[in-house]
Amino acid sequence: ADIFTNGNLDGGDISLSSSGGSINTTAGDLDTSSTNGNGGAIALSAPTNITAGNMNADGILNVDGVSDGGDISLTSNQINLTGGNNSVSSNDGILLLQPFT
Protein backbone atom coordinates (compact mmCIF):
# COMPACT_ATOMS: atom_id res chain seq x y z
CA ALA A 1 0.00 0.00 0.00
CA ASP A 2 1.16 3.51 -0.75
CA ILE A 3 1.92 6.01 2.02
CA PHE A 4 1.31 9.59 0.91
CA THR A 5 1.93 12.66 3.09
CA ASN A 6 2.41 14.92 0.11
CA GLY A 7 0.66 18.26 -0.01
CA ASN A 8 0.00 21.55 -1.70
CA LEU A 9 2.30 23.42 0.68
CA ASP A 10 4.94 21.40 2.57
CA GLY A 11 4.89 17.59 2.51
CA GLY A 12 4.59 15.72 5.79
CA ASP A 13 7.24 13.39 7.17
CA ILE A 14 7.19 9.57 7.09
CA SER A 15 9.01 7.67 9.83
CA LEU A 16 8.93 3.86 10.08
CA SER A 17 10.93 1.85 12.59
CA SER A 18 11.33 -1.77 13.64
CA SER A 19 13.05 -2.59 16.91
CA GLY A 20 13.94 -6.19 16.06
CA GLY A 21 13.18 -6.99 12.44
CA SER A 22 12.88 -5.68 8.92
CA ILE A 23 11.02 -3.08 6.88
CA ASN A 24 9.78 -3.80 3.34
CA THR A 25 8.04 -0.98 1.45
CA THR A 26 8.09 -2.54 -2.03
CA ALA A 27 4.28 -3.04 -2.05
CA GLY A 28 3.79 0.71 -2.49
CA ASP A 29 5.36 4.14 -2.81
CA LEU A 30 6.50 6.49 -0.04
CA ASP A 31 5.69 10.06 -1.14
CA THR A 32 6.33 13.19 0.95
CA SER A 33 6.62 15.55 -2.02
CA SER A 34 5.15 19.04 -2.24
CA THR A 35 3.62 20.93 -5.15
CA ASN A 36 4.35 24.40 -3.68
CA GLY A 37 6.94 23.99 -0.93
CA ASN A 38 9.40 21.68 0.78
CA GLY A 39 9.22 17.92 0.60
CA GLY A 40 8.90 16.04 3.87
CA ALA A 41 11.54 13.74 5.30
CA ILE A 42 11.51 9.95 4.94
CA ALA A 43 13.20 7.95 7.73
CA LEU A 44 13.34 4.14 7.89
CA SER A 45 15.15 2.26 10.65
CA ALA A 46 15.43 -1.52 11.20
CA PRO A 47 18.28 -3.63 12.59
CA THR A 48 18.04 -6.60 10.19
CA ASN A 49 17.28 -5.07 6.78
CA ILE A 50 15.36 -2.49 4.78
CA THR A 51 13.98 -3.29 1.33
CA ALA A 52 12.57 -0.17 -0.30
CA GLY A 53 10.98 0.61 -3.64
CA ASN A 54 9.99 4.10 -4.80
CA MET A 55 10.58 7.07 -2.49
CA ASN A 56 9.78 10.67 -3.48
CA ALA A 57 10.62 13.61 -1.21
CA ASP A 58 10.86 16.31 -3.90
CA GLY A 59 9.97 19.92 -3.22
CA ILE A 60 8.67 22.41 -5.77
CA LEU A 61 9.40 26.15 -5.77
CA ASN A 62 7.84 27.78 -2.73
CA VAL A 63 7.00 31.46 -2.17
CA ASP A 64 10.64 32.25 -1.43
CA GLY A 65 11.75 30.71 -4.72
CA VAL A 66 13.39 27.81 -2.88
CA SER A 67 12.59 24.16 -3.50
CA ASP A 68 14.10 21.88 -0.91
CA GLY A 69 13.45 18.19 -1.02
CA GLY A 70 13.13 16.31 2.24
CA ASP A 71 16.00 14.26 3.56
CA ILE A 72 15.87 10.47 3.15
CA SER A 73 17.52 8.44 5.92
CA LEU A 74 17.84 4.65 5.85
CA THR A 75 19.38 2.98 8.91
CA SER A 76 19.94 -0.78 8.82
CA ASN A 77 22.63 -3.44 8.59
CA GLN A 78 21.40 -4.34 5.08
CA ILE A 79 19.75 -1.90 2.65
CA ASN A 80 18.20 -3.01 -0.65
CA LEU A 81 16.83 -0.44 -3.10
CA THR A 82 14.62 -2.28 -5.60
CA GLY A 83 12.76 0.50 -7.42
CA GLY A 84 15.12 0.80 -10.38
CA ASN A 85 16.58 3.93 -11.96
CA ASN A 86 15.48 7.22 -10.36
CA SER A 87 13.32 5.44 -7.77
CA VAL A 88 14.72 7.58 -4.92
CA SER A 89 14.13 11.28 -5.47
CA SER A 90 14.73 14.37 -3.32
CA ASN A 91 15.91 17.54 -5.04
CA ASP A 92 18.43 19.26 -2.74
CA GLY A 93 17.69 16.75 0.03
CA ILE A 94 20.27 14.53 1.73
CA LEU A 95 20.34 10.75 1.21
CA LEU A 96 21.85 9.12 4.30
CA LEU A 97 22.60 5.38 4.39
CA GLN A 98 23.99 4.19 7.72
CA PRO A 99 24.41 0.98 9.74
CA PHE A 100 22.06 0.17 12.60
CA THR A 101 23.81 0.39 15.98
PARO-470973 format. One record per residue: residue number from 1; residue in three letters; x, y, z of N, C-alpha, C, CB in turn. Coordinates in nm, 2 decimals. Glycine has a CB too. Example, Ala and Ser with C-alpha at 12.3 -4.5 7.8 and 13.67 -1.06 7.14 Angstrom:
ATOM  nr rest   n.xx   n.yy   n.zz  ca.xx  ca.yy  ca.zz   c.xx   c.yy   c.zz  cb.xx  cb.yy  cb.zz
ATOM   1  ala   1.32  -0.57   0.78   1.23  -0.45   0.78   1.32  -0.33   0.78   1.13  -0.45   0.90
ATOM   2  ser   1.28  -0.22   0.71   1.37  -0.11   0.71   1.29   0.00   0.79   1.41  -0.06   0.57
// end
This chain:
ATOM  nr rest   n.xx   n.yy   n.zz  ca.xx  ca.yy  ca.zz   c.xx   c.yy   c.zz  cb.xx  cb.yy  cb.zz
ATOM   1  ala   0.08  -0.12   0.00   0.00   0.00   0.00   0.09   0.12   0.00  -0.10   0.00   0.12
ATOM   2  asp   0.04   0.22  -0.07   0.12   0.35  -0.08   0.10   0.43   0.06   0.07   0.44  -0.19
ATOM   3  ile   0.20   0.51   0.09   0.19   0.60   0.20   0.22   0.74   0.14   0.29   0.57   0.32
ATOM   4  phe   0.12   0.82   0.14   0.13   0.96   0.09   0.11   1.06   0.20   0.03   0.98  -0.02
ATOM   5  thr   0.21   1.15   0.22   0.19   1.27   0.31   0.23   1.39   0.23   0.28   1.25   0.44
ATOM   6  asn   0.21   1.38   0.10   0.24   1.49   0.01   0.13   1.60   0.03   0.25   1.45  -0.14
ATOM   7  gly   0.16   1.72  -0.02   0.07   1.83   0.00   0.09   1.94  -0.09   0.07   1.87   0.14
ATOM   8  asn  -0.01   2.03  -0.09   0.00   2.15  -0.17   0.11   2.25  -0.12  -0.14   2.23  -0.17
ATOM   9  leu   0.12   2.26   0.01   0.23   2.34   0.07   0.35   2.25   0.10   0.18   2.42   0.20
ATOM  10  asp   0.38   2.23   0.22   0.49   2.14   0.26   0.44   2.00   0.27   0.56   2.18   0.39
ATOM  11  gly   0.52   1.90   0.23   0.49   1.76   0.25   0.51   1.72   0.39   0.57   1.67   0.16
ATOM  12  gly   0.44   1.62   0.44   0.46   1.57   0.58   0.57   1.47   0.58   0.33   1.51   0.63
ATOM  13  asp   0.62   1.44   0.70   0.72   1.34   0.72   0.67   1.20   0.73   0.81   1.37   0.84
ATOM  14  ile   0.75   1.10   0.69   0.72   0.96   0.71   0.83   0.90   0.79   0.70   0.88   0.57
ATOM  15  ser   0.80   0.83   0.90   0.90   0.77   0.98   0.85   0.63   1.02   0.93   0.85   1.11
ATOM  16  leu   0.93   0.52   0.98   0.89   0.39   1.01   1.01   0.32   1.08   0.86   0.31   0.88
ATOM  17  ser   0.98   0.25   1.19   1.09   0.18   1.26   1.05   0.05   1.31   1.14   0.27   1.38
ATOM  18  ser   1.15  -0.04   1.31   1.13  -0.18   1.36   1.24  -0.20   1.47   1.14  -0.28   1.25
ATOM  19  ser   1.20  -0.24   1.59   1.30  -0.26   1.69   1.38  -0.39   1.68   1.24  -0.25   1.83
ATOM  20  gly   1.32  -0.49   1.61   1.39  -0.62   1.61   1.38  -0.69   1.47   1.34  -0.70   1.71
ATOM  21  gly   1.34  -0.63   1.37   1.32  -0.70   1.24   1.35  -0.62   1.12   1.18  -0.74   1.23
ATOM  22  ser   1.26  -0.63   1.02   1.29  -0.57   0.89   1.18  -0.47   0.85   1.30  -0.68   0.79
ATOM  23  ile   1.20  -0.39   0.75   1.10  -0.31   0.69   1.11  -0.33   0.54   1.13  -0.16   0.72
ATOM  24  asn   0.99  -0.36   0.48   0.98  -0.38   0.33   0.87  -0.29   0.28   0.95  -0.53   0.30
ATOM  25  thr   0.90  -0.19   0.20   0.80  -0.10   0.15   0.78  -0.12   0.00   0.85   0.04   0.17
ATOM  26  thr   0.82  -0.23  -0.06   0.81  -0.25  -0.20   0.66  -0.27  -0.25   0.89  -0.37  -0.24
ATOM  27  ala   0.57  -0.29  -0.16   0.43  -0.30  -0.20   0.37  -0.17  -0.24   0.35  -0.37  -0.09
ATOM  28  gly   0.43  -0.06  -0.22   0.38   0.07  -0.25   0.49   0.18  -0.25   0.27   0.11  -0.15
ATOM  29  asp   0.44   0.30  -0.28   0.54   0.41  -0.28   0.53   0.49  -0.15   0.50   0.51  -0.40
ATOM  30  leu   0.64   0.55  -0.11   0.65   0.65   0.00   0.67   0.79  -0.07   0.77   0.62   0.10
ATOM  31  asp   0.57   0.88  -0.04   0.57   1.01  -0.11   0.54   1.12  -0.02   0.46   1.01  -0.22
ATOM  32  thr   0.64   1.20   0.01   0.63   1.32   0.09   0.65   1.45   0.02   0.73   1.31   0.21
ATOM  33  ser   0.63   1.44  -0.11   0.66   1.56  -0.20   0.56   1.67  -0.18   0.66   1.51  -0.35
ATOM  34  ser   0.60   1.78  -0.23   0.51   1.90  -0.22   0.50   1.97  -0.36   0.58   2.00  -0.12
ATOM  35  thr   0.38   2.02  -0.39   0.36   2.09  -0.52   0.40   2.24  -0.51   0.22   2.08  -0.56
ATOM  36  asn   0.41   2.30  -0.38   0.44   2.44  -0.37   0.52   2.47  -0.25   0.31   2.52  -0.35
ATOM  37  gly   0.61   2.38  -0.21   0.69   2.40  -0.09   0.80   2.29  -0.08   0.61   2.41   0.03
ATOM  38  asn   0.84   2.26   0.05   0.94   2.17   0.08   0.88   2.03   0.09   1.01   2.21   0.21
ATOM  39  gly   0.96   1.93   0.04   0.92   1.79   0.06   0.95   1.75   0.20   1.00   1.70  -0.04
ATOM  40  gly   0.87   1.66   0.25   0.89   1.60   0.39   1.00   1.50   0.39   0.76   1.54   0.44
ATOM  41  ala   1.05   1.47   0.51   1.15   1.37   0.53   1.10   1.23   0.53   1.23   1.40   0.66
ATOM  42  ile   1.18   1.14   0.49   1.15   0.99   0.49   1.26   0.93   0.58   1.14   0.93   0.35
ATOM  43  ala   1.22   0.86   0.69   1.32   0.79   0.77   1.28   0.65   0.80   1.34   0.87   0.91
ATOM  44  leu   1.36   0.56   0.76   1.33   0.41   0.79   1.45   0.36   0.87   1.32   0.34   0.66
ATOM  45  ser   1.41   0.28   0.98   1.51   0.23   1.07   1.48   0.08   1.11   1.53   0.32   1.19
ATOM  46  ala   1.57  -0.01   1.08   1.54  -0.15   1.12   1.68  -0.22   1.13   1.45  -0.23   1.01
ATOM  47  pro   1.70  -0.30   1.24   1.83  -0.36   1.26   1.87  -0.47   1.15   1.83  -0.43   1.39
ATOM  48  thr   1.77  -0.55   1.11   1.80  -0.66   1.02   1.82  -0.61   0.88   1.70  -0.77   1.02
ATOM  49  asn   1.71  -0.56   0.81   1.73  -0.51   0.68   1.61  -0.42   0.64   1.74  -0.62   0.58
ATOM  50  ile   1.64  -0.33   0.54   1.54  -0.25   0.48   1.54  -0.28   0.33   1.56  -0.10   0.50
ATOM  51  thr   1.42  -0.31   0.28   1.40  -0.33   0.13   1.30  -0.22   0.09   1.35  -0.48   0.10
ATOM  52  ala   1.34  -0.13   0.01   1.26  -0.02  -0.03   1.24   0.00  -0.18   1.31   0.11   0.03
ATOM  53  gly   1.12   0.03  -0.22   1.10   0.06  -0.36   1.11   0.21  -0.39   0.96   0.01  -0.40
ATOM  54  asn   1.00   0.27  -0.44   1.00   0.41  -0.48   0.98   0.50  -0.36   0.89   0.43  -0.58
ATOM  55  met   1.07   0.61  -0.35   1.06   0.71  -0.25   1.07   0.84  -0.32   1.17   0.69  -0.14
ATOM  56  asn   0.98   0.93  -0.29   0.98   1.07  -0.35   0.96   1.17  -0.24   0.87   1.08  -0.45
ATOM  57  ala   1.07   1.25  -0.22   1.06   1.36  -0.12   1.09   1.50  -0.19   1.16   1.33  -0.01
ATOM  58  asp   1.06   1.51  -0.32   1.09   1.63  -0.39   1.01   1.75  -0.34   1.05   1.61  -0.54
ATOM  59  gly   1.07   1.87  -0.35   1.00   1.99  -0.32   0.99   2.07  -0.45   1.07   2.07  -0.21
ATOM  60  ile   0.89   2.15  -0.46   0.87   2.24  -0.58   0.88   2.38  -0.53   0.73   2.22  -0.65
ATOM  61  leu   0.92   2.48  -0.62   0.94   2.62  -0.58   0.83   2.67  -0.48   0.95   2.70  -0.70
ATOM  62  asn   0.88   2.72  -0.37   0.78   2.78  -0.27   0.78   2.93  -0.29   0.82   2.74  -0.13
ATOM  63  val   0.72   3.00  -0.20   0.70   3.15  -0.22   0.83   3.22  -0.21   0.61   3.20  -0.11
ATOM  64  asp   0.93   3.16  -0.15   1.06   3.23  -0.14   1.15   3.19  -0.26   1.13   3.19  -0.01
ATOM  65  gly   1.10   3.11  -0.36   1.17   3.07  -0.47   1.27   2.96  -0.44   1.25   3.19  -0.52
ATOM  66  val   1.25   2.89  -0.33   1.34   2.78  -0.29   1.26   2.65  -0.30   1.39   2.80  -0.14
ATOM  67  ser   1.33   2.55  -0.34   1.26   2.42  -0.35   1.35   2.31  -0.29   1.23   2.38  -0.50
ATOM  68  asp   1.33   2.29  -0.16   1.41   2.19  -0.09   1.34   2.06  -0.08   1.45   2.24   0.05
ATOM  69  gly   1.40   1.95  -0.12   1.35   1.82  -0.10   1.37   1.78   0.04   1.40   1.72  -0.20
ATOM  70  gly   1.29   1.68   0.09   1.31   1.63   0.22   1.43   1.53   0.23   1.19   1.56   0.27
ATOM  71  asp   1.49   1.52   0.34   1.60   1.43   0.36   1.55   1.28   0.36   1.68   1.46   0.48
ATOM  72  ile   1.62   1.19   0.31   1.59   1.05   0.31   1.70   0.97   0.39   1.57   0.99   0.17
ATOM  73  ser   1.66   0.91   0.50   1.75   0.84   0.59   1.71   0.70   0.61   1.76   0.91   0.73
ATOM  74  leu   1.81   0.61   0.57   1.78   0.46   0.58   1.89   0.41   0.68   1.79   0.39   0.45
ATOM  75  thr   1.85   0.35   0.79   1.94   0.30   0.89   1.91   0.15   0.91   1.92   0.37   1.02
ATOM  76  ser   2.01   0.07   0.87   1.99  -0.08   0.88   2.13  -0.14   0.85   1.88  -0.13   0.79
ATOM  77  asn   2.14  -0.27   0.89   2.26  -0.34   0.86   2.26  -0.40   0.72   2.28  -0.46   0.96
ATOM  78  gln   2.15  -0.40   0.65   2.14  -0.43   0.51   2.03  -0.35   0.44   2.11  -0.59   0.49
ATOM  79  ile   2.07  -0.28   0.33   1.97  -0.19   0.27   1.97  -0.23   0.12   2.02  -0.04   0.28
ATOM  80  asn   1.84  -0.26   0.07   1.82  -0.30  -0.07   1.72  -0.20  -0.13   1.76  -0.45  -0.07
ATOM  81  leu   1.77  -0.13  -0.24   1.68  -0.04  -0.31   1.64  -0.12  -0.44   1.75   0.09  -0.34
ATOM  82  thr   1.51  -0.14  -0.45   1.46  -0.23  -0.56   1.38  -0.15  -0.66   1.38  -0.34  -0.50
ATOM  83  gly   1.37  -0.02  -0.65   1.28   0.05  -0.74   1.33   0.08  -0.88   1.24   0.18  -0.68
ATOM  84  gly   1.46   0.05  -0.91   1.51   0.08  -1.04   1.57   0.22  -1.05   1.41   0.06  -1.14
ATOM  85  asn   1.60   0.26  -1.17   1.66   0.39  -1.20   1.56   0.50  -1.15   1.69   0.41  -1.35
ATOM  86  asn   1.62   0.60  -1.08   1.55   0.72  -1.04   1.43   0.69  -0.94   1.50   0.80  -1.15
ATOM  87  ser   1.44   0.58  -0.87   1.33   0.54  -0.78   1.34   0.61  -0.64   1.33   0.39  -0.76
ATOM  88  val   1.45   0.68  -0.61   1.47   0.76  -0.49   1.50   0.90  -0.54   1.59   0.70  -0.40
ATOM  89  ser   1.41   0.99  -0.50   1.41   1.13  -0.55   1.39   1.23  -0.43   1.31   1.15  -0.66
ATOM  90  ser   1.48   1.33  -0.43   1.47   1.44  -0.33   1.56   1.55  -0.38   1.51   1.39  -0.19
ATOM  91  asn   1.51   1.64  -0.45   1.59   1.75  -0.50   1.64   1.84  -0.39   1.51   1.84  -0.60
ATOM  92  asp   1.77   1.85  -0.38   1.84   1.93  -0.27   1.83   1.86  -0.14   1.79   2.07  -0.27
ATOM  93  gly   1.77   1.75  -0.12   1.77   1.67   0.00   1.89   1.59   0.02   1.64   1.59   0.01
ATOM  94  ile   1.91   1.54   0.14   2.03   1.45   0.17   1.98   1.31   0.18   2.09   1.50   0.31
ATOM  95  leu   2.06   1.22   0.11   2.03   1.08   0.12   2.14   1.02   0.22   2.04   1.00  -0.02
ATOM  96  leu   2.09   0.96   0.33   2.18   0.91   0.43   2.16   0.76   0.44   2.16   0.98   0.57
ATOM  97  leu   2.26   0.68   0.42   2.26   0.54   0.44   2.36   0.51   0.55   2.29   0.46   0.31
ATOM  98  gln   2.31   0.44   0.66   2.40   0.42   0.77   2.37   0.29   0.84   2.39   0.53   0.87
ATOM  99  pro   2.47   0.22   0.90   2.44   0.10   0.97   2.36   0.12   1.10   2.57   0.03   1.01
ATOM 100  phe   2.28   0.02   1.14   2.21   0.02   1.26   2.30  -0.01   1.38   2.09  -0.09   1.26
ATOM 101  thr   2.29   0.06   1.48   2.38   0.04   1.60   2.30   0.00   1.72   2.47   0.16   1.63
// end
